[in-house]
């Protein structure tokens, strides 16, 4: 499945601050200040002169979903898409949002002991696997748990955010600079 390594001569290095546009250099400085480092996948987006600012604005826009819900979506989508970078990053961020190790593994498996979170995770996984053509029972369960049409739209937007990052890493295979997420058994 690792097509990139099968294609001779195609490799992606992580651009340094000096290799990106002045606008991206300023963003690198802000990330360095806020996070203590510039994540490799964010740095890779900086190959585009406008891409990093555009992505961060999209990622940080207000939503009806809580940070925990967003992280659950990020984890299950990254699992479905086989993106080890995002699985690893969102395992760390998930812990910062109060999830236990076992809860994070369950979310990556597409489930949760919490019925509301379970409906969200199951729907997010199905949307991702089936490119939006979902099982009606999963949509009904989502609404039965108190989610609204606003939440549904925000779920789709969160999935699209994570798919972009998953695809970027799956294509570039830049080094993972977070502790590796455990392998699912």
N, C-alpha and C positions, 0 to 999 in steps of 0.2 A: 504494500500500500504506500510505501514511502517513495513516490514517483520522483521527487526532487533529487534524491541521492542517486537515482538511476540515470539521471540526465547529466552527462559529463559537462563540466565547465559552467554550470549554473550554481552559484553560491551567493548567499546574501550575508554581508557583514553588518554589524550594528554600526550605524554612522556615529561619529563622535560629534561633540558640540561644534568643533571647528569645521565640520563637513556639512553643516546644515545652514539654512538661511538665517539671517539676523532675527527674523520673527520667531523662528523655531529655537534659536539660541536663547531668547528671552523666556520661552516656555520651558526649555531645559533648566534654566536657572530657577524658575518658579517650582518646578518639580523637585529639583535638587534640594531646595529650601524646605518644601513641604514634606517630602517623603524621605529625604536623605540620599536619594539616588534617582536616576532616570531609568525606569523599567525598559528593558531591551525592546519590548514590543512597541512601546510608545516612541522610543528612539527610531525604530524602523519606519513608523508612520511618517517621521520627519523627512524621509526621502521626498515626500510631497511638500512643496513650499507652503501649501495651505491646509494640508490634510490633518496635521496634528491639532491645530486650533479648531478646525471644523469638527473633528472627532470629539475633542474634550468638551466643546460647547454642547454637542448632542448628548454625550454621556452624562453631563452634569445638569441637564435641564430638569425642571421640576416634574414630578410624576405622582400619580395616586398610590403608587406602591411604596411600601416601607423599604428601608435598606436591607432588612432581613429577607424580604420577599424578592428584592432585586438580586441578592446574592444566591438565593435558592435557584432562581431562573438561570443566572450566570453559570452555576455549577452543573445543572442538569443539561443545559444546552451544550456546554463545553464537553461533557461526557458523551453525549450523543454524537457530537462532531469529532470526537477523538483528539481534542486539543489539549495536550499535556501542559502547555504553558498556562492556559487559562484555568485548567483544573487546579494547577499549583497555586496560581495567584489568588484565585477565589476561595481556595481552602484557607489560606492565610486571612483573607478579608472576612470570610465567613466566621472564623474564630473571633476576629475583632468585633463581630456583630452578635456574639453570644452563642453561636452554635458549638456543640460538642463534637469531638472527633467522630463519634458514632452517628450523630445526626447528619454530619457532612457526608459520610459514606452512604447513608440511606438516601439522601437527596440525590447524590450521583447515581444511585440505583433507580431513581425515579419514584421515590416514595418518601413519606414522612408519617410519623406516629400522630402528628397534629393533623386533624381532618381538613382544616382550612388550607394549611400549607401543602398537604397531600394533593388536594384538588388542583392547586396552582402548579405544583411540580409535574403532576401527571399530564396536565394540559400542555404545559411548556414542552415537555418531552415529545408528546404526540405532534404538536405543531411543527417542531423541528424535524422529527423523523419523516413526517408526511407532507412537508412543505405547505402547511396551512390547511390541508384536507384532513380534518380531525374527526374523531369519533363523536357523534352527537351526545352520547352519555357523558363524556368528559366535559363538554361545554355545560351540560345541565348540572353536573356535580359542582362545577366552578361557580355557577350562579346560585346554587343551593347553599353554598358556604358563605354567601353574602357579598360576593364580588359583583360588580356592576359592569355595564358596557364600557364605562370609562376605564375600569381595571383591565378589561379585555384588550382594549386598544393599547394601553400602556404595557401590557404583557407582550403584545406583538412587537412594539417598539423596543422593548428590552431585549427580546430575542434577536431582533435585527442588529442591535448594538453588538451583542455577543457573537453572532455569526460573522460579522465583519472581522472581529479580532481573531476568532477561531480560524477563519480562512486565511488571514494574513500569516498567522503563525504556521499553519499546516503547509502553506506554500513556501515560506522563507526558512523555516526551521532555525530561527535565531536562537541562541542559547537561553535556556530557562534560568532566570536569575531570582527565583524564589525557591524555598525548600520544595522538593518534588512531592506532589500529592501521592498518597499511597495507591498502589494498584488495587483495583477491586477484585475480590475473590468470588 
